[in-house]
Amino acid sequence: MSFLERLRRSEIVLGTFVYLNSGDVVEALGEAGMDFVIIDMEHGPFSFSDAEEMVRAAEAVGITPIIRTPSSEETYILRALEIGAGGVQVPHVDDAETARRVVEASHYYPEGLRGFSPYTRAGRYGARDAQTHVEVSNREVAVVIHVESASGVRRLPEILEVGGVDVVFLGPYDLSQSLGVPGKVFSPEVRSLIEEAVSEASARGVAAGTFVEKPQEAVEWARKGIRYLAFSVDVAIFYRAAKEITGAVKGML
């Protein structure tokens, strides 16, 4: 069953953001059983060549590679998809017009206006029939929009009227900043805003996602309707594991 089919069946998928420029990290996350990785080109150091190698690593272990584009610019979305990403996660989609442009850039006609070349990695360098490539891409490419402001949440009904969005991702850190409580991601204001967005997305049959940092937090949000769980960031996972090991060993010496 494909990644999008699982989301459409209301299954929960678990992944993490990747900042480390390493296909080995992606493979390790896949071997650990994660469902997807978000290759973060907004905050991470990657070039598209780097990202392409990480997409290959993801495919090798059956984990879905989602690329968080640097912005909602059409060129970034196109290039992310042409290197074979399983989907795009586009930052700061806080109004219907931006959502429309993202959806159009992510799909071929008749669902969108994505630039068409059958000779890219996504098109298997011309080895796949062009019409098949269109049909498969339109069916299987995931469109994840980051709604990162209070105004964006208020506009969510009109944003989702656009159609073609698979996941509404609520970024708690940016939401906290938009509410005037930067970094206070557990504040009642932030939690209430996320819950409001989850309710709106779920009512329209669209999966909701968010960022969590602890297992219990993931369980709590899953119970509230979150289906796309981004658990922490690779560097933070590594840091916490290293810190725990260091403390345990030094404590016994």
C-alpha positions as CSV (number, residue, x, y, z in Angstrom):
1,M,0.0,0.0,0.0
2,S,1.4,3.4,-1.0
3,F,2.1,6.2,1.5
4,L,-0.8,8.3,0.3
5,E,-3.2,5.3,0.4
6,R,-2.3,4.8,4.0
7,L,-3.1,8.4,4.8
8,R,-6.3,8.2,2.9
9,R,-7.3,5.2,4.9
10,S,-6.7,7.3,8.1
11,E,-3.7,5.3,9.1
12,I,-1.0,7.0,11.2
13,V,2.4,7.5,9.6
14,L,5.6,8.4,11.5
15,G,8.7,10.2,10.3
16,T,11.3,12.7,11.1
17,F,13.0,15.8,9.7
18,V,16.4,15.3,8.3
19,Y,19.1,18.0,8.6
20,L,22.2,15.7,8.3
21,N,23.5,15.5,4.8
22,S,23.8,11.8,4.7
23,G,22.1,9.0,2.8
24,D,23.3,6.6,5.6
25,V,21.1,8.5,8.1
26,V,18.1,8.1,5.8
27,E,18.7,4.4,5.4
28,A,19.1,4.0,9.2
29,L,15.8,5.7,9.8
30,G,14.2,3.4,7.2
31,E,15.7,0.3,8.8
32,A,14.4,1.6,12.2
33,G,10.9,1.4,10.8
34,M,10.0,5.0,10.1
35,D,7.5,5.6,7.3
36,F,8.9,8.8,5.9
37,V,11.7,11.4,6.1
38,I,11.3,15.1,5.5
39,I,14.5,16.2,3.7
40,D,14.5,19.8,5.0
41,M,15.7,22.2,2.3
42,E,14.3,25.2,4.1
43,H,16.4,24.9,7.3
44,G,18.9,22.2,6.2
45,P,22.2,22.6,4.2
46,F,21.2,20.6,1.2
47,S,21.6,21.2,-2.5
48,F,19.3,19.4,-4.9
49,S,22.1,17.0,-5.8
50,D,22.4,16.2,-2.1
51,A,18.7,15.7,-1.8
52,E,18.7,13.4,-4.8
53,E,21.1,11.1,-3.2
54,M,19.0,11.1,0.0
55,V,15.9,10.2,-2.1
56,R,17.8,7.2,-3.5
57,A,18.7,6.1,0.0
58,A,15.1,6.4,1.1
59,E,14.0,4.3,-1.9
60,A,16.5,1.6,-1.0
61,V,14.9,0.9,2.3
62,G,11.3,1.6,1.4
63,I,10.8,4.9,3.3
64,T,9.0,7.7,1.6
65,P,11.2,10.8,0.9
66,I,9.3,14.1,1.3
67,I,11.2,17.2,0.4
68,R,10.5,20.4,2.4
69,T,11.2,23.0,-0.2
70,P,13.0,26.3,0.5
71,S,9.8,28.2,-0.3
72,S,6.6,27.9,-2.3
73,E,8.3,29.0,-5.5
74,E,7.2,26.8,-8.4
75,T,10.8,26.0,-9.5
76,Y,11.7,24.5,-6.1
77,I,8.6,22.3,-6.1
78,L,9.3,21.1,-9.7
79,R,13.0,20.3,-9.0
80,A,12.1,18.4,-5.8
81,L,9.6,16.3,-7.7
82,E,11.9,15.8,-10.7
83,I,14.6,14.2,-8.6
84,G,12.0,11.6,-7.5
85,A,10.7,12.8,-4.1
86,G,7.5,11.1,-3.0
87,G,6.1,14.5,-2.2
88,V,6.7,18.0,-1.2
89,Q,6.2,19.8,2.1
90,V,5.9,23.5,1.3
91,P,6.5,26.1,4.0
92,H,4.3,29.1,4.8
93,V,1.2,28.3,2.9
94,D,-1.1,30.7,4.7
95,D,-3.6,31.7,2.1
96,A,-5.7,30.1,-0.7
97,E,-3.7,31.7,-3.5
98,T,-0.5,30.2,-2.3
99,A,-2.2,26.8,-1.8
100,R,-3.5,26.9,-5.4
101,R,-0.1,27.6,-6.8
102,V,1.5,24.8,-4.8
103,V,-1.2,22.3,-6.0
104,E,-0.8,23.4,-9.6
105,A,3.0,23.1,-9.4
106,S,2.8,19.6,-7.9
107,H,0.4,18.0,-10.5
108,Y,0.3,17.5,-14.2
109,Y,-2.7,18.5,-16.3
110,P,-5.7,18.2,-15.8
111,E,-5.0,18.5,-12.0
112,G,-2.3,21.1,-12.3
113,L,0.3,22.7,-14.5
114,R,3.6,21.0,-13.4
115,G,6.4,21.5,-15.9
116,F,6.6,18.3,-18.0
117,S,9.7,16.5,-19.1
118,P,9.6,12.7,-19.2
119,Y,13.5,12.5,-19.1
120,T,14.1,13.3,-15.5
121,R,14.8,10.8,-12.7
122,A,11.1,11.0,-11.8
123,G,10.2,9.9,-15.3
124,R,12.9,7.2,-15.2
125,Y,15.0,9.1,-17.8
126,G,12.4,8.4,-20.5
127,A,12.1,4.6,-19.8
128,R,8.5,5.1,-18.5
129,D,5.7,5.9,-20.9
130,A,4.9,9.6,-20.6
131,Q,1.2,9.1,-20.0
132,T,1.9,6.5,-17.4
133,H,4.3,8.9,-15.7
134,V,1.5,11.6,-15.6
135,E,-1.0,9.2,-14.1
136,V,1.3,7.7,-11.5
137,S,2.6,11.1,-10.5
138,N,-0.8,12.7,-10.1
139,R,-1.9,9.7,-8.1
140,E,1.1,9.1,-5.8
141,V,2.8,12.5,-5.2
142,A,2.0,13.8,-1.8
143,V,1.2,17.5,-1.3
144,V,1.9,18.7,2.3
145,I,1.3,22.3,3.1
146,H,2.8,24.0,6.2
147,V,0.3,26.3,7.8
148,E,2.5,28.3,10.1
149,S,0.5,31.3,11.4
150,A,-2.7,32.1,13.2
151,S,-4.0,33.9,10.2
152,G,-3.3,30.8,8.1
153,V,-5.3,28.6,10.4
154,R,-8.2,31.1,10.3
155,R,-8.0,30.9,6.5
156,L,-7.9,27.1,6.4
157,P,-11.5,26.7,5.2
158,E,-10.8,28.7,2.1
159,I,-7.3,27.1,1.7
160,L,-8.8,23.6,1.6
161,E,-11.5,24.7,-0.9
162,V,-8.6,24.7,-3.4
163,G,-8.5,20.9,-3.3
164,G,-5.5,18.7,-4.1
165,V,-3.9,19.0,-0.6
166,D,-3.1,15.7,1.1
167,V,-1.7,16.9,4.4
168,V,-2.1,20.1,6.4
169,F,1.0,20.4,8.6
170,L,0.8,22.6,11.7
171,G,4.3,23.9,12.6
172,P,4.1,24.6,16.4
173,Y,7.2,26.7,16.6
174,D,6.1,29.1,13.9
175,L,2.5,29.1,15.2
176,S,3.9,30.0,18.7
177,Q,5.7,33.0,17.1
178,S,2.7,34.2,15.3
179,L,0.7,34.1,18.5
180,G,3.4,36.2,20.3
181,V,4.6,33.3,22.5
182,P,7.7,32.2,20.6
183,G,9.0,28.8,21.5
184,K,6.1,28.1,23.9
185,V,4.8,25.2,21.8
186,F,2.8,23.7,24.7
187,S,1.0,26.9,25.5
188,P,-2.8,26.6,25.5
189,E,-3.0,29.2,22.6
190,V,-0.8,27.0,20.4
191,R,-2.5,23.7,21.3
192,S,-6.0,25.3,20.7
193,L,-4.9,26.6,17.3
194,I,-3.6,23.2,16.2
195,E,-6.8,21.4,17.5
196,E,-8.9,23.9,15.5
197,A,-6.9,23.2,12.3
198,V,-7.0,19.4,12.9
199,S,-10.8,19.6,13.2
200,E,-11.2,21.6,10.1
201,A,-8.9,19.4,8.0
202,S,-10.5,16.2,9.3
203,A,-14.0,17.5,8.4
204,R,-12.8,17.9,4.8
205,G,-11.1,14.5,4.6
206,V,-7.6,15.9,4.6
207,A,-4.9,14.4,6.9
208,A,-3.4,16.7,9.6
209,G,0.2,16.6,10.7
210,T,2.4,18.2,13.3
211,F,5.8,18.1,15.0
212,V,6.3,16.3,18.2
213,E,9.4,15.7,20.4
214,K,8.3,12.9,22.8
215,P,6.5,9.6,22.3
216,Q,3.7,10.5,24.7
217,E,3.2,13.7,22.9
218,A,2.9,11.8,19.6
219,V,0.2,9.5,21.2
220,E,-1.7,12.5,22.5
221,W,-1.9,14.2,19.2
222,A,-2.7,10.9,17.4
223,R,-5.7,10.6,19.7
224,K,-6.7,14.1,18.7
225,G,-6.7,13.2,15.0
226,I,-3.2,13.8,13.8
227,R,-2.2,11.2,11.2
228,Y,1.1,12.6,9.9
229,L,3.5,12.6,12.8
230,A,6.9,14.2,12.4
231,F,9.0,13.1,15.4
232,S,11.8,15.5,16.1
233,V,14.8,16.0,13.9
234,D,17.7,13.6,13.2
235,V,20.3,15.8,14.9
236,A,18.2,16.1,18.0
237,I,17.6,12.3,18.1
238,F,21.3,11.7,17.8
239,Y,22.1,14.4,20.4
240,R,19.6,12.9,23.0
241,A,20.9,9.4,22.4
242,A,24.5,10.5,22.7
243,K,23.8,12.5,25.9
244,E,21.9,9.6,27.5
245,I,24.8,7.2,26.7
246,T,27.4,9.7,27.9
247,G,25.6,10.3,31.2
248,A,25.0,6.6,31.8
249,V,28.6,5.6,31.2
250,K,30.2,8.5,33.0
251,G,27.8,7.9,35.9
252,M,29.2,4.4,36.4
253,L,32.9,5.4,36.2
